[in-house]
Amino acid sequence: MSESFQLYDLRVEVVCPPGQRIMCGAKEGDYFTLKGEMMYLPPGQGISIYSLD
């Protein structure tokens, strides 16, 4: 049994179905990236922790 694992980079972007409302202050196209264990946001952009549910 191997005790190793691999981390991948990931981009998480807000996508809203047509006619639906986005909650928690998010806007279509907002995003954050995960690079390994680190989370990055673009300058001046925040993400509500409630949006991560």
PDB file of N, CA, C, O and CB in Angstrom:
ATOM      1  N   MET A   1       0.834  -1.175   0.000  1.00  0.00           N
ATOM      2  CA  MET A   1       0.000   0.000   0.000  1.00  0.00           C
ATOM      3  C   MET A   1       0.886   1.249   0.000  1.00  0.00           C
ATOM      4  O   MET A   1       1.762   1.393   0.853  1.00  0.00           O
ATOM      5  CB  MET A   1      -0.953  -0.008   1.214  1.00  0.00           C
ATOM      6  N   SER A   2       0.656   2.146  -0.955  1.00  0.00           N
ATOM      7  CA  SER A   2       1.439   3.372  -1.076  1.00  0.00           C
ATOM      8  C   SER A   2       0.889   4.455  -0.159  1.00  0.00           C
ATOM      9  O   SER A   2      -0.326   4.610  -0.037  1.00  0.00           O
ATOM     10  CB  SER A   2       1.448   3.862  -2.527  1.00  0.00           C
ATOM     11  N   GLU A   3       1.772   5.198   0.482  1.00  0.00           N
ATOM     12  CA  GLU A   3       1.360   6.298   1.345  1.00  0.00           C
ATOM     13  C   GLU A   3       1.573   7.644   0.670  1.00  0.00           C
ATOM     14  O   GLU A   3       1.532   8.673   1.343  1.00  0.00           O
ATOM     15  CB  GLU A   3       2.120   6.251   2.659  1.00  0.00           C
ATOM     16  N   SER A   4       1.799   7.668  -0.637  1.00  0.00           N
ATOM     17  CA  SER A   4       2.004   8.932  -1.347  1.00  0.00           C
ATOM     18  C   SER A   4       0.735   9.342  -2.079  1.00  0.00           C
ATOM     19  O   SER A   4      -0.159   8.529  -2.314  1.00  0.00           O
ATOM     20  CB  SER A   4       3.178   8.816  -2.339  1.00  0.00           C
ATOM     21  N   PHE A   5       0.678  10.602  -2.428  1.00  0.00           N
ATOM     22  CA  PHE A   5      -0.443  11.124  -3.192  1.00  0.00           C
ATOM     23  C   PHE A   5       0.068  12.259  -4.063  1.00  0.00           C
ATOM     24  O   PHE A   5       1.191  12.731  -3.882  1.00  0.00           O
ATOM     25  CB  PHE A   5      -1.596  11.604  -2.257  1.00  0.00           C
ATOM     26  N   GLN A   6      -0.747  12.694  -5.000  1.00  0.00           N
ATOM     27  CA  GLN A   6      -0.358  13.761  -5.906  1.00  0.00           C
ATOM     28  C   GLN A   6      -1.388  14.889  -5.845  1.00  0.00           C
ATOM     29  O   GLN A   6      -2.592  14.637  -5.898  1.00  0.00           O
ATOM     30  CB  GLN A   6      -0.213  13.228  -7.349  1.00  0.00           C
ATOM     31  N   LEU A   7      -0.917  16.126  -5.733  1.00  0.00           N
ATOM     32  CA  LEU A   7      -1.795  17.294  -5.754  1.00  0.00           C
ATOM     33  C   LEU A   7      -1.842  17.851  -7.175  1.00  0.00           C
ATOM     34  O   LEU A   7      -0.829  17.878  -7.872  1.00  0.00           O
ATOM     35  CB  LEU A   7      -1.307  18.383  -4.745  1.00  0.00           C
ATOM     36  N   TYR A   8      -3.011  18.291  -7.592  1.00  0.00           N
ATOM     37  CA  TYR A   8      -3.186  18.889  -8.908  1.00  0.00           C
ATOM     38  C   TYR A   8      -3.598  20.333  -8.759  1.00  0.00           C
ATOM     39  O   TYR A   8      -4.229  20.697  -7.766  1.00  0.00           O
ATOM     40  CB  TYR A   8      -4.223  18.116  -9.733  1.00  0.00           C
ATOM     41  N   ASP A   9      -3.251  21.171  -9.733  1.00  0.00           N
ATOM     42  CA  ASP A   9      -3.723  22.552  -9.756  1.00  0.00           C
ATOM     43  C   ASP A   9      -5.181  22.546 -10.204  1.00  0.00           C
ATOM     44  O   ASP A   9      -5.585  21.727 -11.030  1.00  0.00           O
ATOM     45  CB  ASP A   9      -2.841  23.444 -10.701  1.00  0.00           C
ATOM     46  N   LEU A  10      -5.965  23.470  -9.649  1.00  0.00           N
ATOM     47  CA  LEU A  10      -7.399  23.508  -9.919  1.00  0.00           C
ATOM     48  C   LEU A  10      -7.858  24.960  -9.967  1.00  0.00           C
ATOM     49  O   LEU A  10      -7.455  25.775  -9.137  1.00  0.00           O
ATOM     50  CB  LEU A  10      -8.193  22.711  -8.844  1.00  0.00           C
ATOM     51  N   ARG A  11      -8.703  25.276 -10.945  1.00  0.00           N
ATOM     52  CA  ARG A  11      -9.334  26.602 -11.012  1.00  0.00           C
ATOM     53  C   ARG A  11     -10.826  26.405 -10.782  1.00  0.00           C
ATOM     54  O   ARG A  11     -11.465  25.605 -11.466  1.00  0.00           O
ATOM     55  CB  ARG A  11      -9.056  27.320 -12.402  1.00  0.00           C
ATOM     56  N   VAL A  12     -11.382  27.136  -9.815  1.00  0.00           N
ATOM     57  CA  VAL A  12     -12.798  27.056  -9.477  1.00  0.00           C
ATOM     58  C   VAL A  12     -13.426  28.391  -9.870  1.00  0.00           C
ATOM     59  O   VAL A  12     -13.037  29.442  -9.358  1.00  0.00           O
ATOM     60  CB  VAL A  12     -13.019  26.736  -7.942  1.00  0.00           C
ATOM     61  N   GLU A  13     -14.411  28.342 -10.792  1.00  0.00           N
ATOM     62  CA  GLU A  13     -14.997  29.558 -11.346  1.00  0.00           C
ATOM     63  C   GLU A  13     -16.503  29.580 -11.128  1.00  0.00           C
ATOM     64  O   GLU A  13     -17.168  28.548 -11.213  1.00  0.00           O
ATOM     65  CB  GLU A  13     -14.677  29.677 -12.838  1.00  0.00           C
ATOM     66  N   VAL A  14     -17.041  30.779 -10.844  1.00  0.00           N
ATOM     67  CA  VAL A  14     -18.481  30.959 -10.659  1.00  0.00           C
ATOM     68  C   VAL A  14     -19.170  30.906 -12.024  1.00  0.00           C
ATOM     69  O   VAL A  14     -18.854  31.679 -12.928  1.00  0.00           O
ATOM     70  CB  VAL A  14     -18.789  32.311  -9.934  1.00  0.00           C
ATOM     71  N   VAL A  15     -20.115  29.977 -12.151  1.00  0.00           N
ATOM     72  CA  VAL A  15     -20.938  29.852 -13.353  1.00  0.00           C
ATOM     73  C   VAL A  15     -22.391  29.869 -12.891  1.00  0.00           C
ATOM     74  O   VAL A  15     -22.767  29.129 -11.982  1.00  0.00           O
ATOM     75  CB  VAL A  15     -20.597  28.533 -14.173  1.00  0.00           C
ATOM     76  N   CYS A  16     -23.197  30.707 -13.514  1.00  0.00           N
ATOM     77  CA  CYS A  16     -24.584  30.846 -13.097  1.00  0.00           C
ATOM     78  C   CYS A  16     -25.513  30.461 -14.245  1.00  0.00           C
ATOM     79  O   CYS A  16     -25.368  30.977 -15.353  1.00  0.00           O
ATOM     80  CB  CYS A  16     -24.870  32.285 -12.626  1.00  0.00           C
ATOM     81  N   PRO A  17     -26.468  29.557 -13.994  1.00  0.00           N
ATOM     82  CA  PRO A  17     -27.444  29.221 -15.023  1.00  0.00           C
ATOM     83  C   PRO A  17     -28.244  30.465 -15.423  1.00  0.00           C
ATOM     84  O   PRO A  17     -28.532  31.301 -14.566  1.00  0.00           O
ATOM     85  CB  PRO A  17     -28.390  28.104 -14.528  1.00  0.00           C
ATOM     86  N   PRO A  18     -28.608  30.607 -16.692  1.00  0.00           N
ATOM     87  CA  PRO A  18     -29.380  31.759 -17.142  1.00  0.00           C
ATOM     88  C   PRO A  18     -30.651  31.938 -16.308  1.00  0.00           C
ATOM     89  O   PRO A  18     -31.375  30.981 -16.034  1.00  0.00           O
ATOM     90  CB  PRO A  18     -29.740  31.606 -18.621  1.00  0.00           C
ATOM     91  N   GLY A  19     -30.901  33.189 -15.910  1.00  0.00           N
ATOM     92  CA  GLY A  19     -32.104  33.509 -15.152  1.00  0.00           C
ATOM     93  C   GLY A  19     -32.017  33.243 -13.663  1.00  0.00           C
ATOM     94  O   GLY A  19     -32.976  33.506 -12.938  1.00  0.00           O
ATOM     95  N   GLN A  20     -30.888  32.725 -13.186  1.00  0.00           N
ATOM     96  CA  GLN A  20     -30.732  32.432 -11.754  1.00  0.00           C
ATOM     97  C   GLN A  20     -29.960  33.558 -11.070  1.00  0.00           C
ATOM     98  O   GLN A  20     -29.214  34.298 -11.712  1.00  0.00           O
ATOM     99  CB  GLN A  20     -30.004  31.074 -11.545  1.00  0.00           C
ATOM    100  N   ARG A  21     -30.150  33.671  -9.772  1.00  0.00           N
ATOM    101  CA  ARG A  21     -29.493  34.691  -8.963  1.00  0.00           C
ATOM    102  C   ARG A  21     -28.274  34.100  -8.266  1.00  0.00           C
ATOM    103  O   ARG A  21     -28.314  32.966  -7.787  1.00  0.00           O
ATOM    104  CB  ARG A  21     -30.472  35.282  -7.929  1.00  0.00           C
ATOM    105  N   ILE A  22     -27.198  34.865  -8.210  1.00  0.00           N
ATOM    106  CA  ILE A  22     -25.989  34.439  -7.501  1.00  0.00           C
ATOM    107  C   ILE A  22     -26.015  35.060  -6.107  1.00  0.00           C
ATOM    108  O   ILE A  22     -26.249  36.261  -5.967  1.00  0.00           O
ATOM    109  CB  ILE A  22     -24.684  34.854  -8.283  1.00  0.00           C
ATOM    110  N   MET A  23     -25.784  34.269  -5.102  1.00  0.00           N
ATOM    111  CA  MET A  23     -25.817  34.727  -3.710  1.00  0.00           C
ATOM    112  C   MET A  23     -24.396  35.006  -3.205  1.00  0.00           C
ATOM    113  O   MET A  23     -23.414  34.723  -3.891  1.00  0.00           O
ATOM    114  CB  MET A  23     -26.513  33.674  -2.808  1.00  0.00           C
ATOM    115  N   CYS A  24     -24.311  35.555  -2.014  1.00  0.00           N
ATOM    116  CA  CYS A  24     -23.055  35.746  -1.270  1.00  0.00           C
ATOM    117  C   CYS A  24     -22.079  36.698  -1.954  1.00  0.00           C
ATOM    118  O   CYS A  24     -20.874  36.605  -1.720  1.00  0.00           O
ATOM    119  CB  CYS A  24     -22.381  34.416  -1.065  1.00  0.00           C
ATOM    120  N   GLY A  25     -22.570  37.616  -2.799  1.00  0.00           N
ATOM    121  CA  GLY A  25     -21.707  38.625  -3.394  1.00  0.00           C
ATOM    122  C   GLY A  25     -20.848  38.148  -4.543  1.00  0.00           C
ATOM    123  O   GLY A  25     -20.028  38.916  -5.047  1.00  0.00           O
ATOM    124  N   ALA A  26     -21.004  36.917  -4.976  1.00  0.00           N
ATOM    125  CA  ALA A  26     -20.218  36.408  -6.099  1.00  0.00           C
ATOM    126  C   ALA A  26     -20.734  36.992  -7.407  1.00  0.00           C
ATOM    127  O   ALA A  26     -21.896  37.386  -7.514  1.00  0.00           O
ATOM    128  CB  ALA A  26     -20.262  34.867  -6.145  1.00  0.00           C
ATOM    129  N   LYS A  27     -19.849  37.039  -8.399  1.00  0.00           N
ATOM    130  CA  LYS A  27     -20.219  37.484  -9.737  1.00  0.00           C
ATOM    131  C   LYS A  27     -19.797  36.426 -10.744  1.00  0.00           C
ATOM    132  O   LYS A  27     -18.796  35.737 -10.547  1.00  0.00           O
ATOM    133  CB  LYS A  27     -19.570  38.855 -10.070  1.00  0.00           C
ATOM    134  N   GLU A  28     -20.550  36.299 -11.808  1.00  0.00           N
ATOM    135  CA  GLU A  28     -20.193  35.381 -12.905  1.00  0.00           C
ATOM    136  C   GLU A  28     -18.741  35.638 -13.297  1.00  0.00           C
ATOM    137  O   GLU A  28     -18.345  36.781 -13.526  1.00  0.00           O
ATOM    138  CB  GLU A  28     -21.149  35.568 -14.145  1.00  0.00           C
ATOM    139  N   GLY A  29     -17.961  34.582 -13.373  1.00  0.00           N
ATOM    140  CA  GLY A  29     -16.559  34.700 -13.767  1.00  0.00           C
ATOM    141  C   GLY A  29     -15.587  34.840 -12.610  1.00  0.00           C
ATOM    142  O   GLY A  29     -14.384  34.683 -12.814  1.00  0.00           O
ATOM    143  N   ASP A  30     -16.065  35.134 -11.390  1.00  0.00           N
ATOM    144  CA  ASP A  30     -15.163  35.139 -10.231  1.00  0.00           C
ATOM    145  C   ASP A  30     -14.512  33.762 -10.124  1.00  0.00           C
ATOM    146  O   ASP A  30     -15.115  32.751 -10.485  1.00  0.00           O
ATOM    147  CB  ASP A  30     -15.933  35.504  -8.903  1.00  0.00           C
ATOM    148  N   TYR A  31     -13.293  33.732  -9.633  1.00  0.00           N
ATOM    149  CA  TYR A  31     -12.616  32.437  -9.513  1.00  0.00           C
ATOM    150  C   TYR A  31     -11.535  32.484  -8.450  1.00  0.00           C
ATOM    151  O   TYR A  31     -11.129  33.553  -7.995  1.00  0.00           O
ATOM    152  CB  TYR A  31     -12.010  32.020 -10.853  1.00  0.00           C
ATOM    153  N   PHE A  32     -11.083  31.313  -8.068  1.00  0.00           N
ATOM    154  CA  PHE A  32      -9.861  31.178  -7.296  1.00  0.00           C
ATOM    155  C   PHE A  32      -9.129  29.970  -7.842  1.00  0.00           C
ATOM    156  O   PHE A  32      -9.726  29.115  -8.496  1.00  0.00           O
ATOM    157  CB  PHE A  32     -10.149  31.036  -5.760  1.00  0.00           C
ATOM    158  N   THR A  33      -7.845  29.900  -7.577  1.00  0.00           N
ATOM    159  CA  THR A  33      -7.061  28.753  -8.026  1.00  0.00           C
ATOM    160  C   THR A  33      -6.423  28.073  -6.822  1.00  0.00           C
ATOM    161  O   THR A  33      -6.056  28.720  -5.841  1.00  0.00           O
ATOM    162  CB  THR A  33      -5.977  29.186  -9.049  1.00  0.00           C
ATOM    163  N   LEU A  34      -6.302  26.779  -6.921  1.00  0.00           N
ATOM    164  CA  LEU A  34      -5.558  25.983  -5.955  1.00  0.00           C
ATOM    165  C   LEU A  34      -4.333  25.456  -6.672  1.00  0.00           C
ATOM    166  O   LEU A  34      -4.444  24.762  -7.682  1.00  0.00           O
ATOM    167  CB  LEU A  34      -6.427  24.816  -5.357  1.00  0.00           C
ATOM    168  N   LYS A  35      -3.170  25.786  -6.148  1.00  0.00           N
ATOM    169  CA  LYS A  35      -1.909  25.287  -6.704  1.00  0.00           C
ATOM    170  C   LYS A  35      -1.231  24.519  -5.587  1.00  0.00           C
ATOM    171  O   LYS A  35      -0.682  25.098  -4.649  1.00  0.00           O
ATOM    172  CB  LYS A  35      -0.986  26.460  -7.256  1.00  0.00           C
ATOM    173  N   GLY A  36      -1.282  23.204  -5.709  1.00  0.00           N
ATOM    174  CA  GLY A  36      -0.799  22.373  -4.616  1.00  0.00           C
ATOM    175  C   GLY A  36      -1.688  22.592  -3.402  1.00  0.00           C
ATOM    176  O   GLY A  36      -2.897  22.369  -3.468  1.00  0.00           O
ATOM    177  N   GLU A  37      -1.106  23.022  -2.310  1.00  0.00           N
ATOM    178  CA  GLU A  37      -1.878  23.255  -1.083  1.00  0.00           C
ATOM    179  C   GLU A  37      -2.269  24.722  -0.908  1.00  0.00           C
ATOM    180  O   GLU A  37      -2.909  25.071   0.084  1.00  0.00           O
ATOM    181  CB  GLU A  37      -1.079  22.796   0.126  1.00  0.00           C
ATOM    182  N   MET A  38      -1.895  25.590  -1.859  1.00  0.00           N
ATOM    183  CA  MET A  38      -2.103  27.027  -1.722  1.00  0.00           C
ATOM    184  C   MET A  38      -3.323  27.506  -2.515  1.00  0.00           C
ATOM    185  O   MET A  38      -3.530  27.090  -3.655  1.00  0.00           O
ATOM    186  CB  MET A  38      -0.860  27.777  -2.179  1.00  0.00           C
ATOM    187  N   MET A  39      -4.135  28.390  -1.901  1.00  0.00           N
ATOM    188  CA  MET A  39      -5.305  28.978  -2.547  1.00  0.00           C
ATOM    189  C   MET A  39      -4.969  30.419  -2.918  1.00  0.00           C
ATOM    190  O   MET A  39      -4.464  31.179  -2.092  1.00  0.00           O
ATOM    191  CB  MET A  39      -6.568  28.911  -1.616  1.00  0.00           C
ATOM    192  N   TYR A  40      -5.256  30.790  -4.176  1.00  0.00           N
ATOM    193  CA  TYR A  40      -4.951  32.127  -4.672  1.00  0.00           C
ATOM    194  C   TYR A  40      -6.209  32.782  -5.225  1.00  0.00           C
ATOM    195  O   TYR A  40      -7.012  32.144  -5.906  1.00  0.00           O
ATOM    196  CB  TYR A  40      -3.857  32.070  -5.752  1.00  0.00           C
ATOM    197  N   LEU A  41      -6.368  34.074  -4.918  1.00  0.00           N
ATOM    198  CA  LEU A  41      -7.453  34.894  -5.447  1.00  0.00           C
ATOM    199  C   LEU A  41      -6.841  36.005  -6.294  1.00  0.00           C
ATOM    200  O   LEU A  41      -5.743  36.474  -5.994  1.00  0.00           O
ATOM    201  CB  LEU A  41      -8.337  35.483  -4.296  1.00  0.00           C
ATOM    202  N   PRO A  42      -7.539  36.437  -7.354  1.00  0.00           N
ATOM    203  CA  PRO A  42      -7.043  37.584  -8.110  1.00  0.00           C
ATOM    204  C   PRO A  42      -7.025  38.831  -7.217  1.00  0.00           C
ATOM    205  O   PRO A  42      -7.815  38.913  -6.276  1.00  0.00           O
ATOM    206  CB  PRO A  42      -7.916  37.826  -9.371  1.00  0.00           C
ATOM    207  N   PRO A  43      -6.152  39.794  -7.487  1.00  0.00           N
ATOM    208  CA  PRO A  43      -6.105  41.023  -6.689  1.00  0.00           C
ATOM    209  C   PRO A  43      -7.478  41.713  -6.642  1.00  0.00           C
ATOM    210  O   PRO A  43      -8.135  41.883  -7.669  1.00  0.00           O
ATOM    211  CB  PRO A  43      -5.049  41.988  -7.264  1.00  0.00           C
ATOM    212  N   GLY A  44      -7.888  42.099  -5.452  1.00  0.00           N
ATOM    213  CA  GLY A  44      -9.137  42.824  -5.281  1.00  0.00           C
ATOM    214  C   GLY A  44     -10.394  41.968  -5.274  1.00  0.00           C
ATOM    215  O   GLY A  44     -11.494  42.503  -5.132  1.00  0.00           O
ATOM    216  N   GLN A  45     -10.262  40.664  -5.422  1.00  0.00           N
ATOM    217  CA  GLN A  45     -11.435  39.783  -5.438  1.00  0.00           C
ATOM    218  C   GLN A  45     -11.458  38.930  -4.181  1.00  0.00           C
ATOM    219  O   GLN A  45     -10.422  38.420  -3.754  1.00  0.00           O
ATOM    220  CB  GLN A  45     -11.436  38.884  -6.698  1.00  0.00           C
ATOM    221  N   GLY A  46     -12.636  38.774  -3.586  1.00  0.00           N
ATOM    222  CA  GLY A  46     -12.813  37.904  -2.433  1.00  0.00           C
ATOM    223  C   GLY A  46     -13.793  36.805  -2.765  1.00  0.00           C
ATOM    224  O   GLY A  46     -14.511  36.879  -3.762  1.00  0.00           O
ATOM    225  N   ILE A  47     -13.821  35.800  -1.939  1.00  0.00           N
ATOM    226  CA  ILE A  47     -14.772  34.683  -2.076  1.00  0.00           C
ATOM    227  C   ILE A  47     -15.400  34.458  -0.713  1.00  0.00           C
ATOM    228  O   ILE A  47     -14.695  34.278   0.280  1.00  0.00           O
ATOM    229  CB  ILE A  47     -14.067  33.366  -2.605  1.00  0.00           C
ATOM    230  N   SER A  48     -16.725  34.469  -0.662  1.00  0.00           N
ATOM    231  CA  SER A  48     -17.428  34.183   0.588  1.00  0.00           C
ATOM    232  C   SER A  48     -17.217  32.711   0.968  1.00  0.00           C
ATOM    233  O   SER A  48     -17.324  31.825   0.120  1.00  0.00           O
ATOM    234  CB  SER A  48     -18.951  34.507   0.454  1.00  0.00           C
ATOM    235  N   ILE A  49     -16.921  32.463   2.224  1.00  0.00           N
ATOM    236  CA  ILE A  49     -16.740  31.067   2.650  1.00  0.00           C
ATOM    237  C   ILE A  49     -18.044  30.290   2.508  1.00  0.00           C
ATOM    238  O   ILE A  49     -18.015  29.066   2.383  1.00  0.00           O
ATOM    239  CB  ILE A  49     -16.239  31.003   4.112  1.00  0.00           C
ATOM    240  N   TYR A  50     -19.194  30.980   2.526  1.00  0.00           N
ATOM    241  CA  TYR A  50     -20.480  30.299   2.366  1.00  0.00           C
ATOM    242  C   TYR A  50     -20.680  29.789   0.933  1.00  0.00           C
ATOM    243  O   TYR A  50     -21.450  28.858   0.697  1.00  0.00           O
ATOM    244  CB  TYR A  50     -21.624  31.244   2.748  1.00  0.00           C
ATOM    245  N   SER A  51     -19.980  30.409  -0.011  1.00  0.00           N
ATOM    246  CA  SER A  51     -20.051  29.958  -1.413  1.00  0.00           C
ATOM    247  C   SER A  51     -19.336  28.629  -1.606  1.00  0.00           C
ATOM    248  O   SER A  51     -19.570  27.940  -2.599  1.00  0.00           O
ATOM    249  CB  SER A  51     -19.443  31.013  -2.348  1.00  0.00           C
ATOM    250  N   LEU A  52     -18.478  28.264  -0.682  1.00  0.00           N
ATOM    251  CA  LEU A  52     -17.690  27.041  -0.818  1.00  0.00           C
ATOM    252  C   LEU A  52     -18.444  25.802  -0.333  1.00  0.00           C
ATOM    253  O   LEU A  52     -17.916  24.692  -0.413  1.00  0.00           O
ATOM    254  CB  LEU A  52     -16.391  27.179  -0.051  1.00  0.00           C
ATOM    255  N   ASP A  53     -19.636  25.970   0.156  1.00  0.00           N
ATOM    256  CA  ASP A  53     -20.421  24.862   0.674  1.00  0.00           C
ATOM    257  C   ASP A  53     -20.848  23.910  -0.422  1.00  0.00           C
ATOM    258  O   ASP A  53     -21.521  22.916  -0.149  1.00  0.00           O
ATOM    259  CB  ASP A  53     -21.630  25.378   1.402  1.00  0.00           C
TER     260      ASP A  53
END
